[in-house]
Amino acid sequence: MSRRLCLGLAVPIALAVALPLWAPGAGAAPARSAVVSPLCTKLRTADPIFFRQLFLPRATSDGPRLRLCTRVQSQRERCGAITQFDAAARDRLTFAIGCQPPVSRPRAAAGVTQFALLLNRTFTGLGPLTIGPGGPPAGFRCGVRRYSGRSTLICIHGFIPYGKRAVGEDQVSPAMTCNVRGLAAVRTATGAWDIYTVSRAPRVTNGTACPLPHY
């Protein structure tokens, strides 16, 4: 069985301790830019607590955090998340998240050790998380931070090899429709946190496909 638990505040506290401010081996930081990545501003808006834990938690303002986050996103790896639901069981969300091997290191054997999924749904129950559908447990410990009309699923202490996807099925509210949107964030082998949008329509089984752009 996967060790997916509803941990309350324990997960954010653990993340604040575990995450590096800038990962050794991630490369030298590019020159400072006045342009802020929209991914960083979206993450700050979606979950300001999570954003501040990931980027310079001891900073006294968000300016330095946004600049660091922007530098990290300029070196993102090839990662992402997709969503799916069964039209006959709309209280359940299926998602898959993972990364492709880095182009600069095509034989890299590492992978994702932590991730977060920030959606316009409230996670009300957590199911198992496996490597591929029905595969071995991914080993993550997960918790949920809830906001009005949205929530953040945070998973730590697991492993998704490059080229593989972790797959989970969770209970959510309100019921699943085609309007699922949000962000995914993954901690890669470099130790940096990469951010991605979850903007495409979910895949639908046992029902009519969503009329929005699909994967």
Secondary structure, DSSP 4 states (H G I P E B T S, - for coil): -------TTHHHHHHHHH--SS-TTS-PPPPP-SPPPHHHHHHHHH-HHHHHHHS-TT-SSHHHHHHHHHHHHTT--SEEEEEEEETTEEEEEEEEEEEPPPTTSTT---EE-EEEEEESSEEEE---EEESTT-SB---EEEEEEETTEEEEEEES--EETT-EEEEEEEEES---TT--EEEEEE-TTSPEEEEEE-SPPEEESSPPPSS---
